Amino acid sequence: MSIHDATERYESWLGARIPLIKEDLDDKHQRMAEGPFPFFRATYYRWAQRFRTVCADLLAAPTVLGVGDLHVENFGTWRDTEGRLIWGINDFDEASLQPYANDLVRLAASALLAIENSELKIDPADACDAILVGYSATLDERGRPVVLEEHDSSLRDMAHSQERNPISFWDKLSKLKTLAEVPDFVRPLLEKLLPEPAMPYRVVHRRAGLGSLGRRRFTALAEWGGCAIAREIKELCVSAWGWQDPQPGEAEILYGQIVRQAVRIHDPFFAPVGSWILRRLGPYCSRIELANLAAKRDSQKLLTAMGRETANVHCGDAKALAAIAHDLATRGKKWLAAAARAMADDVTNDWNAWKKPAKPPTAERNPK
């Protein structure tokens, strides 16, 4: 199946389950052509399809409740109830039961693509080793949250870069147009997260991410204490991991479950509500793009931390830990680099095919 056919079929599958925004999908298709890395981020559905062929030997690895759409730009920060800055995985839209190796290979493949795009400076083999070192060590500890206070000083310095400027963050949001129509159920949910009842606010549509671009999201903007605040609600769907051949248990949204069970310091503003999630947005309560990390970032320490946080999520599935540790011990040191290279090359081949002129996807998407 070609990448164009896969995209058309997946969006038809997704559009039969949730309303999609045509203008956002069109933007997503254009951004997919910009380079292998944005293409990679936008096409987890294709990864789920191709991983089964390219990495067929990894399908028998122990099953875990995993992230699915894991990559080097799916990490961010938030504040806990003590006001501390916590670092970790930012998005679990594609959470599903899958071989634990899928998360590691996808994270490593994204690092290879980022290296090729000059966004990370590290030898590819060293990048994969760093991820495995962080993952294995944290698996042995049975998890350890990443709190950017007295520990993890280098990661804290990267997260506190000048590029994450609050003025730029709020200026970008303030320029978004107010939505004329908002579903009736959205406002009461957003209002529950605002600091005061009956306070004035406006609702905007924010284009964010790539994998979820096209889905509905509503962002409430308000002013409180003389400064801007934001709350957001985003629509979810079942993971694309099983979109072609769903197995028992894969018709469930697992976002809330994976967050609850992960070894982490939780965001007090995060709240799953049915097929939606609510959360606070802010310059330090958001995803971190590689371009927004400090210019002098330490790629090895960053990737080691990403491996650690991946293990924190897998450690929430306690029954799987012994099997994962045993499986890791049998694979040696080069398996991750080999699998990540094969998948990164496969992604690049798909990207080259996507750039070529082709009939655009025409599946019914139930746009709203």
C-alpha positions in Angstrom: 0.0 0.0 0.0 1.4 3.4 -1.0 1.7 6.3 1.5 -1.0 8.2 -0.4 -3.4 5.2 -0.1 -2.5 4.7 3.5 -3.2 8.3 4.3 -6.5 8.3 2.5 -7.7 5.1 4.2 -6.6 6.2 7.6 -8.3 9.6 7.4 -11.4 7.9 6.2 -11.2 5.5 9.2 -10.6 8.4 11.6 -13.3 10.6 10.1 -15.9 7.8 10.6 -15.1 8.0 14.3 -14.7 11.7 15.1 -15.3 15.0 13.2 -12.2 16.3 11.4 -11.3 19.8 10.3 -10.6 19.9 6.6 -8.4 23.1 6.7 -6.2 21.6 9.4 -5.8 18.3 7.5 -4.8 20.3 4.3 -2.2 22.1 6.4 -1.0 18.8 7.8 -0.6 17.4 4.3 1.5 20.4 3.2 3.7 20.2 6.3 4.3 16.5 5.7 6.2 17.5 2.6 8.6 19.8 4.4 11.0 17.1 5.5 11.4 13.6 6.9 11.0 14.6 10.5 7.7 16.6 10.2 6.5 13.7 8.0 7.5 11.2 10.6 5.6 13.2 13.4 2.5 13.4 11.3 2.2 9.8 10.2 2.0 7.4 13.2 -0.7 5.5 11.4 1.8 4.7 8.7 4.5 3.8 11.3 2.0 1.4 12.9 1.5 -0.2 9.5 5.1 -0.5 8.5 6.6 -1.4 11.9 4.8 -4.8 11.5 6.7 -5.5 8.3 10.1 -3.8 8.8 10.5 -4.9 12.4 8.5 -8.1 12.3 11.0 -9.8 14.7 10.1 -7.3 17.4 6.4 -8.0 17.4 6.9 -10.9 19.8 8.6 -8.6 22.4 6.7 -8.3 25.7 3.5 -6.3 25.5 3.1 -3.1 27.5 0.8 -0.1 27.7 3.0 2.2 25.6 3.0 5.7 24.3 2.9 4.7 20.6 3.6 8.1 19.0 6.8 8.7 20.8 9.5 11.0 19.4 12.1 13.5 20.5 9.5 16.4 20.4 6.9 14.6 22.5 8.4 15.9 25.7 7.6 19.0 27.7 7.2 20.5 31.2 4.4 21.2 33.6 4.0 22.5 37.2 3.0 20.2 40.0 1.0 21.1 43.1 4.2 22.3 44.8 5.0 24.7 41.9 7.9 22.5 40.8 8.8 22.1 37.2 8.3 18.5 36.0 9.7 17.2 32.7 8.3 14.2 30.8 6.3 12.9 27.9 3.7 15.4 26.8 1.2 13.6 24.7 -0.4 10.1 24.9 -2.9 10.4 22.0 -1.8 7.0 20.6 -1.4 5.0 23.8 -2.1 1.4 23.2 -1.1 -2.2 24.1 2.0 -2.9 22.0 5.4 -4.5 22.1 7.5 -2.3 24.4 10.2 -2.2 21.7 7.9 0.0 19.5 8.3 3.0 21.8 12.1 2.6 21.9 12.5 2.1 18.2 10.3 5.1 17.4 12.1 7.4 19.8 15.5 6.3 18.4 14.3 6.6 14.8 13.1 10.2 15.5 16.5 10.9 17.0 18.2 9.7 13.8 16.0 11.9 11.7 16.6 14.9 14.0 20.4 14.3 13.7 20.1 14.2 9.9 18.3 17.5 10.1 21.1 19.0 12.3 18.7 19.4 15.3 20.7 17.0 17.4 24.5 16.8 17.4 25.5 13.2 18.4 26.7 10.1 16.6 23.6 8.0 15.6 25.0 4.9 17.4 25.6 7.0 20.5 22.1 8.4 20.4 20.6 4.9 20.5 23.0 3.8 23.2 22.0 6.9 25.3 18.3 6.0 25.0 19.0 2.4 26.1 21.2 3.5 29.0 18.5 5.7 30.4 15.7 3.2 29.8 17.5 0.2 31.3 18.7 2.1 34.4 15.3 3.5 35.2 13.7 0.1 34.5 16.0 -1.3 37.2 14.9 1.5 39.6 11.2 0.7 38.8 10.8 4.3 37.7 12.0 7.8 38.9 10.1 11.0 38.0 12.1 13.8 36.4 11.7 16.8 38.7 13.7 19.9 37.5 14.7 21.2 41.0 17.9 20.2 42.8 18.4 17.3 40.4 18.8 17.2 36.6 20.5 20.6 36.4 21.6 20.2 32.7 18.0 19.2 31.7 16.6 22.2 33.7 19.0 24.6 31.9 17.8 23.2 28.5 14.1 23.6 29.5 14.7 27.1 30.8 16.0 28.4 27.5 15.4 31.9 26.2 13.6 30.4 23.3 10.7 29.5 25.6 9.8 33.2 26.0 6.5 33.9 27.8 6.0 37.1 25.8 6.2 35.2 22.5 4.0 32.4 23.8 1.2 34.7 24.9 1.5 37.0 21.9 1.0 34.0 19.5 -2.1 32.9 21.3 -3.6 36.4 21.6 -3.6 36.8 17.8 -5.9 33.8 17.3 -9.5 34.7 16.3 -12.4 34.0 18.6 -14.5 31.2 17.5 -18.1 32.1 16.6 -19.5 28.7 17.5 -18.5 26.4 20.3 -20.2 23.1 21.2 -22.5 23.5 24.2 -20.6 20.9 26.3 -17.2 22.6 25.8 -17.7 25.7 27.8 -18.7 24.1 31.1 -15.7 21.8 31.0 -13.3 24.7 30.3 -14.8 26.8 33.0 -14.2 24.1 35.6 -10.4 24.6 35.1 -10.5 28.4 35.3 -9.4 30.0 38.6 -12.7 31.9 39.3 -16.3 31.2 38.4 -18.0 33.4 35.9 -14.8 35.1 34.8 -14.6 36.4 31.2 -12.8 34.4 28.6 -12.8 33.8 24.9 -12.5 30.5 23.0 -10.1 30.1 20.0 -8.9 27.2 17.8 -5.2 26.5 18.1 -3.4 24.5 15.5 -0.8 22.5 17.3 1.2 19.3 16.9 1.2 17.3 13.7 0.0 13.8 14.6 -3.3 15.2 16.0 -3.7 18.0 13.5 -7.2 17.9 12.0 -8.9 17.0 15.3 -11.1 19.4 17.3 -9.5 21.4 20.1 -10.8 24.4 21.9 -8.6 26.8 23.9 -10.0 29.3 26.5 -8.0 32.5 26.9 -8.5 34.8 29.8 -6.7 37.3 32.0 -6.3 36.7 35.7 -4.2 38.7 38.1 -3.0 41.0 35.3 -1.6 38.2 33.2 -2.8 35.8 30.5 -3.9 32.2 31.3 -5.1 29.4 29.0 -7.0 26.1 29.3 -7.5 23.6 26.5 -9.8 20.7 25.6 -8.8 18.3 22.9 -10.7 15.4 21.3 -9.2 11.9 21.3 -9.8 8.7 19.4 -8.6 5.1 19.7 -5.0 4.6 18.8 -3.9 4.2 15.2 -1.8 1.2 16.3 -4.6 -1.2 15.4 -6.5 0.9 12.8 -6.1 -1.7 10.1 -6.6 -4.9 12.1 -8.0 -4.0 15.5 -7.5 -6.7 18.2 -9.7 -7.2 21.3 -9.1 -4.2 23.7 -7.9 -1.9 21.0 -11.2 -0.1 20.6 -10.6 1.8 23.9 -9.0 5.2 24.5 -6.2 4.6 27.0 -4.9 8.1 27.4 -6.2 8.5 30.9 -5.1 5.1 32.0 -1.5 5.4 30.8 -1.1 8.8 32.5 -2.6 7.6 35.8 -0.3 4.6 36.1 3.0 6.1 34.8 5.7 6.8 37.4 5.5 10.6 37.3 4.6 13.7 39.3 1.2 14.5 37.8 -0.1 17.7 36.4 -3.0 18.9 38.7 -4.7 20.5 35.7 -4.8 17.3 33.6 -8.3 15.8 33.4 -9.6 13.1 31.0 -13.3 13.5 30.4 -14.7 10.8 28.2 -13.1 11.1 24.7 -11.6 14.5 25.6 -8.7 15.7 27.7 -8.5 19.0 29.5 -5.2 20.7 30.5 -3.5 24.0 31.4 -1.4 25.7 28.8 1.5 28.1 29.5 5.1 28.8 28.3 6.4 26.2 30.8 3.3 24.0 30.7 3.6 22.8 27.1 5.5 20.6 24.6 9.2 21.6 23.9 10.3 21.6 20.3 14.0 20.9 19.7 14.4 24.5 18.3 13.1 25.8 21.7 15.7 24.0 23.8 18.8 25.9 24.8 21.2 26.4 21.9 24.0 24.6 23.7 21.9 21.5 24.5 23.6 18.3 25.5 22.2 15.7 23.1 23.5 12.7 25.0 22.0 13.8 28.3 18.8 14.8 26.6 18.3 11.4 24.9 19.3 9.5 28.1 16.6 11.5 29.9 14.1 10.6 27.2 15.0 6.9 27.6 14.4 7.3 31.4 11.0 8.8 30.9 10.0 6.1 28.5 10.9 3.6 31.2 8.8 5.6 33.7 5.8 5.1 31.5 6.4 1.4 31.0 7.0 0.9 34.7 3.4 1.8 35.3 2.6 -1.6 33.7 4.3 -3.4 36.6 3.4 -6.9 35.5 5.4 -6.4 32.3 8.7 -5.3 33.9 10.3 -8.7 34.5 9.5 -9.9 30.9 10.9 -6.6 29.5 14.1 -6.8 31.5 14.6 -10.5 30.4 13.9 -9.6 26.7 16.3 -6.6 26.8 19.1 -8.8 28.2 18.8 -11.2 25.2 19.0 -8.5 22.5 22.5 -7.3 23.0 23.6 -3.7 22.3 23.0 -3.1 18.6 19.4 -4.2 18.1 18.0 -0.7 18.7 20.3 1.1 16.3 19.6 -1.5 13.6 15.8 -1.3 14.0 15.8 2.5 14.3 17.9 2.8 11.1 15.6 0.5 9.2 12.5 2.4 10.3 14.1 5.8 9.7 15.1 4.8 6.1 11.5 3.5 5.6 10.1 6.8 6.7 12.4 8.7 4.4 11.4 6.5 1.5 7.7 7.3 2.2 8.5 11.0 2.5 10.1 11.0 -0.9 7.0 9.3 -2.3 4.7 11.8 -0.6 6.5 14.7 -2.2 5.8 13.5 -5.7 2.6 14.8 -7.4 -0.3 12.6 -6.6 -4.0 12.8 -6.4 -4.8 14.2 -3.0 -6.7 12.1 -0.4 -10.4 12.2 -1.2 -11.9 10.1 1.7 -15.0 11.5 3.4 -13.8 13.2 6.5 -17.0 14.5 8.1 -15.4 18.0 8.3 -16.7 20.6 10.8 
